[in-house]
């Protein structure tokens, strides 16, 4: 049996953990240790990665890495909670880092959590890295292989020639070649989907392992639920599934895939719609998908 692809946040950081820590903390003499358990009682998230670290100036501490597909307003409070839980569990100072992948309009992203209640104050600082502000040349000129899958959405990375350049590096390295599908996924946000399909491998078995792809699907389902609350129960569930189908079609097949939506909207059988939604994940072409439909 083929080994399942591992394209998690933990996997990306483990490609070069010391270089990762130097990049996110800007502490030049930092030395990485082991990647440790980030489960805190009822909290367990794929986007959280804790790494032990040491430096001559700061001694032993923990770097808390939080990678978010899109920034959410509740993140400052989460960063405060994660930092406190990590410090309590391991009895070490914690350096929290929030990495945001996709730009969410013009939202101002704070670098600290602050609250005041009944004369008491709480504060948690953390470092923020927005990938759309990171110059794409860093991915090519510095030993930071973990940035390669994100090349299309880095600053200056939304060019076919730049994506092709990163693609060559990924394909030449056995440790990195599984990440081609992840880069293809992010390329669909800035390049025409048909072009992405033409120049890059699109492996749904690999992509389904990505927490970011799963988040996109959940966002589509949630959007459908919000829209469906205005409808009856059956109609609401139908709208929820259709919204997920529309999003999956656009990501995988671009505007050509969206041409199937009028046909999809005529289907009222929820089980059939669910089967089509699952079929999009496995279909390698629109012809294959039409067979499923």
C-alpha positions as CSV (number, residue, x, y, z in Angstrom):
1,X,0.0,0.0,0.0
2,X,1.3,3.4,-0.9
3,X,2.3,5.6,2.0
4,X,-0.1,8.5,2.6
5,X,1.3,11.9,1.6
6,X,2.3,14.1,4.5
7,X,1.9,17.8,3.6
8,X,1.0,19.1,7.0
9,X,2.4,22.2,8.7
10,X,4.6,19.9,10.8
11,X,6.0,18.3,7.7
12,X,6.8,21.7,6.1
13,X,8.7,22.8,9.2
14,X,10.5,19.5,9.6
15,X,12.1,20.0,6.1
16,X,14.6,22.5,7.7
17,X,13.5,23.2,11.3
18,X,16.5,25.4,12.2
19,X,16.2,27.5,9.1
20,X,12.5,27.8,9.8
21,X,13.1,29.0,13.3
22,X,15.7,31.6,12.2
23,X,13.3,32.9,9.6
24,X,10.2,33.2,11.9
25,X,12.0,34.5,15.0
26,X,14.9,36.5,13.3
27,X,17.2,35.1,16.1
28,X,20.3,34.3,14.1
29,X,22.0,32.0,16.6
30,X,18.9,30.0,17.4
31,X,19.3,26.2,17.5
32,X,16.3,23.9,16.9
33,X,15.4,20.9,19.0
34,X,12.6,18.4,18.6
35,X,9.1,19.1,17.4
36,X,7.0,18.4,20.4
37,X,3.4,17.5,21.2
38,X,1.1,20.5,20.7
39,X,-2.1,18.9,22.1
40,X,-3.5,20.8,25.1
41,X,-6.3,19.0,26.8
42,X,-9.2,19.6,24.4
43,X,-7.2,21.7,21.9
44,X,-5.5,19.8,19.1
45,X,-5.0,21.5,15.7
46,X,-3.0,20.6,12.6
47,X,-2.0,24.2,12.1
48,X,-0.1,24.4,15.5
49,X,3.5,23.2,15.7
50,X,5.7,23.5,18.8
51,X,9.5,23.4,18.4
52,X,12.0,23.3,21.2
53,X,14.8,25.9,20.7
54,X,17.9,27.3,22.4
55,X,20.0,30.4,22.0
56,X,23.0,31.8,23.9
57,X,21.1,34.9,24.7
58,X,17.7,33.4,25.6
59,X,18.5,29.9,26.8
60,X,15.9,27.2,26.3
61,X,12.4,28.1,25.0
62,X,9.6,27.0,22.7
63,X,8.6,28.5,19.4
64,X,4.9,28.2,18.8
65,X,4.0,28.2,15.1
66,X,0.5,28.9,14.0
67,X,-0.2,28.8,10.2
68,X,-3.6,30.1,9.2
69,X,-5.0,30.0,5.6
70,X,-6.7,33.4,6.3
71,X,-6.5,35.6,9.3
72,X,-9.5,35.4,11.7
73,X,-10.5,38.0,14.3
74,X,-10.3,35.5,17.1
75,X,-6.6,34.8,16.4
76,X,-5.2,37.2,19.0
77,X,-7.2,35.5,21.8
78,X,-6.1,32.1,20.5
79,X,-2.5,33.1,20.4
80,X,-2.7,34.2,24.0
81,X,-4.3,30.9,25.0
82,X,-1.8,28.7,23.0
83,X,1.2,30.5,24.3
84,X,0.0,30.2,27.9
85,X,-0.9,26.5,27.5
86,X,2.5,25.7,26.0
87,X,4.3,27.6,28.7
88,X,2.4,25.8,31.4
89,X,2.8,22.3,29.8
90,X,6.5,22.5,29.2
91,X,7.5,25.1,31.8
92,X,9.5,27.1,29.3
93,X,9.2,30.6,27.8
94,X,7.2,30.6,24.6
95,X,7.8,32.6,21.4
96,X,4.5,32.7,19.4
97,X,4.4,33.2,15.7
98,X,1.3,33.6,13.5
99,X,1.8,33.0,9.8
100,X,-1.1,34.1,7.5
101,X,-1.1,32.5,4.1
102,X,-3.8,34.3,2.0
103,X,-4.6,38.0,2.2
104,X,-8.1,38.8,3.5
105,X,-9.1,42.1,1.9
106,X,-7.5,45.0,3.8
107,X,-8.0,43.7,7.3
108,X,-5.5,45.2,9.8
109,X,-3.7,42.3,11.6
110,X,-2.7,43.0,15.2
111,X,0.6,41.7,16.7
112,X,-0.7,41.4,20.2
113,X,-3.7,40.5,22.3
114,X,-4.8,43.0,24.9
115,X,-7.8,43.1,27.3
116,X,-8.8,45.0,30.4
117,X,-11.4,44.1,32.9
118,X,-12.2,45.4,36.4
119,X,-8.8,47.1,36.6
120,X,-6.9,44.0,35.5
121,X,-4.9,43.9,32.2
122,X,-3.8,40.9,30.0
123,X,-1.4,41.2,27.1
124,X,0.3,38.7,24.8
125,X,2.6,39.8,22.0
126,X,3.4,37.5,19.0
127,X,5.2,37.9,15.7
128,X,3.1,38.1,12.6
129,X,4.3,37.0,9.1
130,X,2.0,37.7,6.2
131,X,3.1,35.5,3.2
132,X,1.8,38.0,0.7
133,X,4.4,40.5,2.1
134,X,7.3,38.1,1.8
135,X,9.5,38.7,-1.3
136,X,9.4,35.6,-3.5
137,X,13.2,35.7,-4.1
138,X,13.7,34.6,-0.5
139,X,12.4,31.2,-1.5
140,X,15.1,30.9,-4.1
141,X,18.1,32.6,-2.5
142,X,17.9,31.4,1.1
143,X,17.7,27.8,2.5
144,X,14.0,27.9,3.2
145,X,12.4,25.0,1.2
146,X,9.2,25.3,3.2
147,X,8.4,28.5,1.3
148,X,8.4,26.8,-2.1
149,X,4.8,25.5,-2.1
150,X,3.7,29.1,-1.3
151,X,5.6,30.8,-4.1
152,X,2.5,31.7,-6.2
153,X,1.1,33.8,-3.3
154,X,4.3,35.4,-2.2
155,X,5.1,39.0,-3.2
156,X,6.1,38.9,-6.8
157,X,5.3,35.2,-7.2
158,X,2.2,35.4,-9.3
159,X,4.0,34.9,-12.6
160,X,4.0,31.7,-14.7
161,X,7.8,31.9,-15.1
162,X,8.3,32.2,-11.4
163,X,6.0,29.3,-10.6
164,X,7.8,27.2,-13.3
165,X,11.1,28.0,-11.6
166,X,9.8,26.8,-8.2
167,X,8.3,23.8,-9.9
168,X,11.7,22.7,-11.2
169,X,13.2,22.8,-7.7
170,X,10.3,20.7,-6.2
171,X,10.5,18.1,-8.9
172,X,14.2,17.7,-8.6
173,X,14.0,16.9,-4.8
174,X,12.5,13.6,-3.7
175,X,11.6,15.2,-0.3
176,X,9.8,18.1,-1.9
177,X,8.0,16.6,-5.0
178,X,4.9,15.8,-3.1
179,X,4.5,19.5,-2.4
180,X,3.9,20.2,-6.1
181,X,0.2,19.6,-5.6
182,X,0.1,22.1,-2.7
183,X,1.8,24.7,-4.9
184,X,-0.7,24.0,-7.7
185,X,-3.5,24.6,-5.2
186,X,-2.2,28.0,-4.2
187,X,-1.4,28.8,-7.8
188,X,-5.2,28.6,-8.5
189,X,-5.6,31.8,-6.4
190,X,-3.5,33.9,-8.7
191,X,-3.3,32.1,-12.1
192,X,-5.9,30.7,-14.5
193,X,-6.9,27.3,-13.3
194,X,-6.6,25.9,-16.8
195,X,-3.0,27.0,-17.0
196,X,-2.3,25.5,-13.6
197,X,-3.8,22.2,-14.7
198,X,-1.6,22.3,-17.8
199,X,1.8,22.9,-16.2
200,X,1.4,21.2,-12.8
201,X,0.4,17.9,-11.3
202,X,-3.0,17.9,-9.6
203,X,-3.2,14.8,-7.3
204,X,-6.4,14.8,-5.3
205,X,-5.1,12.0,-3.1
206,X,-2.3,14.3,-2.0
207,X,-4.4,17.4,-1.9
208,X,-7.0,15.8,0.4
209,X,-4.2,15.5,3.0
210,X,-3.8,19.3,3.0
211,X,-5.3,21.1,6.0
212,X,-5.6,24.3,3.8
213,X,-7.6,22.5,1.1
214,X,-9.9,21.0,3.7
215,X,-10.4,24.5,5.2
216,X,-11.5,25.8,1.8
217,X,-14.0,23.0,1.5
218,X,-15.3,23.8,5.0
219,X,-15.6,27.5,4.1
220,X,-17.7,26.5,1.1
221,X,-20.0,24.3,3.3
222,X,-20.3,27.1,5.9
223,X,-21.2,29.6,3.2
224,X,-23.9,27.2,2.0
225,X,-25.2,26.8,5.6
226,X,-25.5,30.6,6.0
227,X,-27.3,30.9,2.7
228,X,-29.4,27.9,3.5
229,X,-30.7,29.2,6.8
230,X,-33.0,31.4,4.8
231,X,-34.5,28.3,3.1
232,X,-36.3,25.3,4.4
233,X,-34.3,22.4,5.8
234,X,-34.2,20.3,2.6
235,X,-33.5,23.4,0.5
236,X,-30.9,24.6,3.0
237,X,-28.9,21.4,2.9
238,X,-29.1,21.4,-0.9
239,X,-27.7,24.9,-1.0
240,X,-24.9,23.9,1.4
241,X,-23.8,21.0,-0.8
242,X,-24.1,23.0,-4.0
243,X,-21.9,25.7,-2.5
244,X,-19.2,23.2,-1.7
245,X,-19.5,21.7,-5.2
246,X,-19.2,25.1,-6.8
247,X,-16.0,25.9,-4.8
248,X,-14.4,22.5,-5.5
249,X,-15.2,22.8,-9.3
250,X,-13.7,26.3,-9.4
251,X,-10.5,25.3,-7.6
252,X,-9.9,22.1,-9.6
253,X,-11.2,22.9,-13.1
254,X,-11.5,26.7,-13.2
255,X,-14.2,28.5,-15.1
256,X,-14.8,25.5,-17.3
257,X,-15.8,23.5,-14.3
258,X,-18.2,26.2,-13.2
259,X,-20.1,25.6,-16.5
260,X,-21.5,22.4,-14.8
261,X,-23.2,24.4,-12.1
262,X,-26.6,25.0,-13.9
263,X,-26.9,21.2,-14.3
264,X,-25.9,20.7,-10.7
265,X,-28.6,23.2,-9.4
266,X,-31.3,21.1,-11.1
267,X,-30.5,18.0,-8.9
268,X,-32.6,17.8,-5.8
269,X,-31.5,14.3,-4.6
270,X,-29.1,15.0,-1.7
271,X,-27.4,11.6,-1.9
272,X,-26.6,12.2,-5.6
273,X,-25.2,15.6,-4.9
274,X,-23.0,14.2,-2.1
275,X,-21.8,11.5,-4.5
276,X,-20.9,14.2,-7.1
277,X,-19.1,16.2,-4.4
278,X,-17.0,13.2,-3.5
279,X,-16.5,12.5,-7.2
280,X,-14.9,15.9,-7.8
281,X,-12.1,14.9,-5.5
282,X,-11.2,11.7,-7.4
283,X,-11.9,12.9,-11.0
284,X,-8.8,13.8,-13.0
285,X,-10.8,15.5,-15.8
286,X,-14.2,17.0,-16.5
287,X,-14.9,14.0,-18.8
288,X,-14.4,11.7,-15.8
289,X,-16.6,13.9,-13.7
290,X,-19.4,13.9,-16.3
291,X,-19.4,10.1,-16.2
292,X,-20.0,10.3,-12.4
293,X,-22.8,12.8,-12.9
